[in-house]
Amino acid sequence: MGKGDKKTKRGKLVVGSYGVRRPKRRKNAIPVFENQEKESEQKIETAAKKASVKKEIKSKAEKKTAAKSSKKGKEEKSE
């Protein structure tokens, strides 16, 4: 467990590698490019569209089940 051991922090310093014992430092400022902004906006728009479609499908399904249940009630009353 010294300078030659790749699993220790000291060994990683000597060898010049990174890992669990010696993680790389990340830069604080990450540059944002125009393409990234456009992609993120598109992702948000598609997610919103998917959510609205799901709501529409649920409302249609609820209407169908409500209509079926009202028909069953009418049939039982007529008998």
N, C-alpha and C positions, 0 to 999 in steps of 0.2 A: 504494500500500500504506500507507494511512493511515486516518484517521478515517472516510472515506467508503467504504472498501472493505469490503463485507459478508463477504468470505472470510477476513479476518484477525481475530485476537482483538481487536485494538484497535477495528476497525470494528464488531464484534459488540457490544462494550461500549458504544460510542456509540449504536448503533441500538437496543440492548436486546433483541437476539435471541439464540437459542441454536443450536448446531450441533456439528459435529465439532471445530472449533477451540475452542469454548466450551460444553462440555456442562453440562447442568443438574445441580445438586447434589441428591442424594436424601436424604430424611430417614432417620435411622437406625432409629427406632422406627416400625414399620408396625402400625397397630391391627388386631387380629384380632376379627372379629365372630362371633357365634354361628352365623350361617348358613354362614360360611366353614369353621368347624370341622366342622359337620355334613356339608357337601359333601365335605370332604377325607376324613372317615371313610367316607362312602359310596363314594368312589372307591377307597379301599384295599380295602374289602370286595368290590367288583365285580372288582377286579384279582385278588384271592385266589380268587374263584370261577372266573374264567376260567382261572387257572393250574391249578386242580384238575380242571377239565373237560378241559383239554389233556392232563393226565397220564392221566386215565381213557381218553381216546381212544387215546393211544399204547399203553397197556397192552393194550387190546382188540385193536389192530392187531397187536401182537407175538404175542398168543395165536393169532390167526388165521393168521399166517405160520408160527408154530411147528406148528400143526395141519396145515397144508398140506404143510410139509416132511416131517413124520412120515408122512403118507399116501403121499407120493411114495416115500419109503424103503421102505415096506411093499410097494408095488406092484412096485418093482424087485426085491425079494427073492423075491416070489412067481413072477416070470417065470423 
